Amino acid sequence: MSQYTQPPQPQQPYAPPHTPGTRPARNGLGIAALVLGIIGTLSGLVPLLFWLAGILGLIALILGLSGRGRVKRGEATNKGVTTFGAVLGLVALVLSVVGAVIIFKAVDDVVKDIDKELSGSSASAKPGGSGDSPKDSGKDDGKDKGAADTLEGRDTAAYDDGLEVTVSNAAAYTPDAYAAGHTKGNRAYKVSVVIENKTKKKYDSVLASVDARAGADGVNAEQIFDGTVGEGFTGTVLPGKKVTVQYAFDTPADAKNLTVEVSPGFDWDASQWDLKL
């Protein structure tokens, strides 16, 4: 062999030719849309989480539509996942709207109930029957009084829950020697207050309060306490039963009328009776 002969060179390993334009599939948007769509839909099943379902559903829908765009351009291969994620995002949005309606309706009902409790039960007037007293002779028993009108003696304030309050005409009263609340020179008048419980539950009459004002100036008519009057309402009134209490008030000697105000309790509006003296 010649000394100039070259030894054989080792061969390089074969490398396949690189295909131009080939890139890894970009499936991230579709996967994210699916995950957020699932979480958003589950959140939408709970009405209180309507806000979370709306946010996640909107994001899932946007990502799903963007992912479908990638699939159409050949940049992604998860068409089914992307489509399902977008659909779940839309479902989450619908559930969020339904949950919002449920929550807002419930809040509105609660607000209305609170307003009703705070405003109290309103009363309508039921004219009392005509009597033999001269004070009743000029009274038109057939006229219709509104709830806001001042009632007259023997009229009834009928509340919308069934509770009824009736105040009699004022009658002259002579306090005993140990009476409290009567001023010498003034006149005393007695009225009967009847509360009839036509509701379906017990009524706590202790909550009732009775006050009066006398004369054209509306001065405070002091309540009189003696051995006959002044005890006030006590105890509980069962459904279908009534309770009657006598009240006496001290008025100026020249007073021509006595305005009696009865408040059955916190849940009822006060009603007023204008009694001629």
Secondary structure as the mmCIF struct_conf table of DSSP 4:
data_model
#
loop_
_struct_conf.conf_type_id
_struct_conf.id
_struct_conf.beg_label_comp_id
_struct_conf.beg_label_asym_id
_struct_conf.beg_label_seq_id
_struct_conf.end_label_comp_id
_struct_conf.end_label_asym_id
_struct_conf.end_label_seq_id
TURN_TY1_P TURN_TY1_P1 GLN A 3 TYR A 4
HELX_LH_PP_P HELX_LH_PP_P1 THR A 5 TYR A 14
HELX_LH_PP_P HELX_LH_PP_P2 PRO A 16 THR A 19
TURN_TY1_P TURN_TY1_P2 PRO A 20 GLY A 21
HELX_RH_AL_P HELX_RH_AL_P1 GLY A 28 GLY A 44
TURN_TY1_P TURN_TY1_P3 LEU A 45 LEU A 45
BEND BEND1 VAL A 46 VAL A 46
HELX_RH_3T_P HELX_RH_3T_P1 PRO A 47 LEU A 49
HELX_RH_AL_P HELX_RH_AL_P2 PHE A 50 LYS A 72
TURN_TY1_P TURN_TY1_P4 ARG A 73 GLY A 74
BEND BEND2 GLU A 75 GLU A 75
HELX_RH_AL_P HELX_RH_AL_P3 LYS A 79 SER A 119
STRN STRN1 SER A 121 SER A 121
STRN STRN2 ALA A 123 LYS A 126
HELX_LH_PP_P HELX_LH_PP_P3 PRO A 127 SER A 130
BEND BEND3 ASP A 132 SER A 133
HELX_RH_AL_P HELX_RH_AL_P4 PRO A 134 SER A 137
TURN_TY1_P TURN_TY1_P5 GLY A 138 GLY A 138
TURN_TY1_P TURN_TY1_P6 ASP A 141 GLY A 142
HELX_LH_PP_P HELX_LH_PP_P4 LYS A 143 GLY A 146
TURN_TY1_P TURN_TY1_P7 ALA A 147 ALA A 148
BEND BEND4 ASP A 149 ASP A 149
HELX_LH_PP_P HELX_LH_PP_P5 THR A 150 THR A 150
STRN STRN3 LEU A 151 LEU A 151
TURN_TY1_P TURN_TY1_P8 GLY A 153 ARG A 154
STRN STRN4 THR A 156 TYR A 159
TURN_TY1_P TURN_TY1_P9 ASP A 160 ASP A 161
BEND BEND5 GLY A 162 GLY A 162
STRN STRN5 LEU A 163 VAL A 167
STRN STRN6 ALA A 171 TYR A 173
TURN_TY1_P TURN_TY1_P10 ALA A 177 TYR A 178
STRN STRN7 ALA A 180 ALA A 180
BEND BEND6 GLY A 181 GLY A 181
TURN_TY1_P TURN_TY1_P11 LYS A 184 GLY A 185
BEND BEND7 ASN A 186 ASN A 186
STRN STRN8 ARG A 187 ASN A 197
BEND BEND8 THR A 199 LYS A 201
STRN STRN9 TYR A 203 ASP A 204
HELX_RH_3T_P HELX_RH_3T_P2 SER A 205 LEU A 207
STRN STRN10 SER A 209 ALA A 214
TURN_TY1_P TURN_TY1_P12 GLY A 215 GLY A 218
STRN STRN11 VAL A 219 ASN A 220
STRN STRN12 GLU A 222 GLN A 223
HELX_LH_PP_P HELX_LH_PP_P6 ILE A 224 ILE A 224
STRN STRN13 PHE A 225 PHE A 225
BEND BEND9 ASP A 226 VAL A 229
BEND BEND10 GLY A 235 GLY A 235
STRN STRN14 THR A 236 VAL A 237
TURN_TY1_P TURN_TY1_P13 PRO A 239 GLY A 240
STRN STRN15 LYS A 242 THR A 251
TURN_TY1_P TURN_TY1_P14 ALA A 253 ASP A 254
STRN STRN16 ASN A 257 SER A 263
TURN_TY1_P TURN_TY1_P15 PHE A 266 ASP A 267
STRN STRN17 TRP A 268 TRP A 268
STRN STRN18 SER A 271 LYS A 276
#
